[in-house]
């Protein structure tokens, strides 16, 4: 069979297949990117949330105070040493001039789908490009469905994406290439780099060691060639364990008994059926069958099987580690599911390989078709239920917490009164009630205020909570200061100007400011409400040096809720002129806040998420149609695995 596949590869058209592969990769990337941008646009916030403030403490403040050292990048964050996260955040900050959570989210939305699209390309290269339509499906599900929303909606969680991408590279470079080869040598620093993503990064090297054990069980003489890989893997795992930090107040989340550990492990391995631990037995059958077929075939070169088995082994090791360290939790946390979903991905890929090569050699093969259908249906139903729960309950709850933090933070920035945090939901603080090791601040807002009061942090805050530019009214008629209670939310201490007075919307007027000093960032964000955009209502900036005007023009009436609009800042000092000449309209506005150029770009890109998602789906459908056309026209898409990565 292998000879036939190689002959088919030689006869394949030289150009069609290459372009065909890029089309699949592009569709996979766009679907993942669009879905994540859509989620960010609807539920995201530029304001850093929870642990993300640690970026300010560990990197930003030391940098601006001139005391940032190399050791700070390697310092622990809980159990982890998140070197790449600490490099990633400051680079975006320095390019943008602002500490913006939404910017980091959008950057992640490009980074991770691009990496997974590359993983899909590698799979298709090893399995055969005819598998592209099937390979794309589980990878699209992993990228597009919102079960890992907690990582998508937190820029700080890029650490999970770095760990996954470093792991996949480690398995490919170190596990699928001969010791001493150029790619194997590249794999050694990549495996070490995985240790500085999350503490779970050491499991990449452990998975490579497990793969080598499978190879030796299959062909014992291979040990003479592969022992350097095992040696490197053991050294990397040992280094990872030495770098690990014990966090006393996390003990409450660990599994406290063998039963609790096994139940938690079952939930992880049963993914997406995290409520049915026993489903893990059936869920893991495809991967186990692939391992059985791999060990029985002692002659063929099987790099695709080795890649899938190593990824599956890594997913199992991640489940074991999570069940031990977080087994005290009722269910797997959403932020772990970008890793846990590889249980489904590895089993789906195993089924593809089993059907493509081994279906005739399986025991009980007459039942294999039924078992495959049951696995696919069960996985699809589990995904529906899991994502339904996330979309209906957990994502809206996080959106509520984001809004609560935004409003209380805006109130503190305007009043500097810590009592505005008295009603703040406790979920926004990393407290572990009843745990004697947990830090207990004296006031619920104390932790956040320490950052907000720091002058270095205050200069880099995102526009949503940033101090506004100083606007002093000069010539004002009809606009009153803080004169309308209609706008929502009504944040105490914030200054607004409104043409809605005791006369209602019928009042007319004009507001002209004294010259406003230009800030250092290239865009401005206005909060406006009311009917701005209707005839007779205008809000304009006039550049005093050039006379150029810039208008704030909403596409539709805003109503009573505050909305934000971003415009390019004038090149020099400017005046703000607001005009209400409407007999039945009104509007209100606040002083503008500065916006970095990458923050502006991220906001615009997020708004295109839906279009990118639909474009990716259209490309996928077009790719399927092209595949059938090429097949029917006799152009072979049944390419053999390239086998470049190879050895058995």
Beta strands, then each sheet from edge to edge (+ up, - down):
strand 1: 473-477
strand 2: 480-481
strand 3: 497-498
strand 4: 509-513
strand 5: 523-530
strand 6: 537-543
strand 7: 549-551
strand 8: 559-568
strand 9: 574-580
strand 10: 587-589
strand 11: 593-595
sheet 1: 1+ 4- 9+ 6- 7+
sheet 2: 2+ 3- 10+ 5- 8+
sheet 3: 2+ 3- 10+ 5- 11+
end
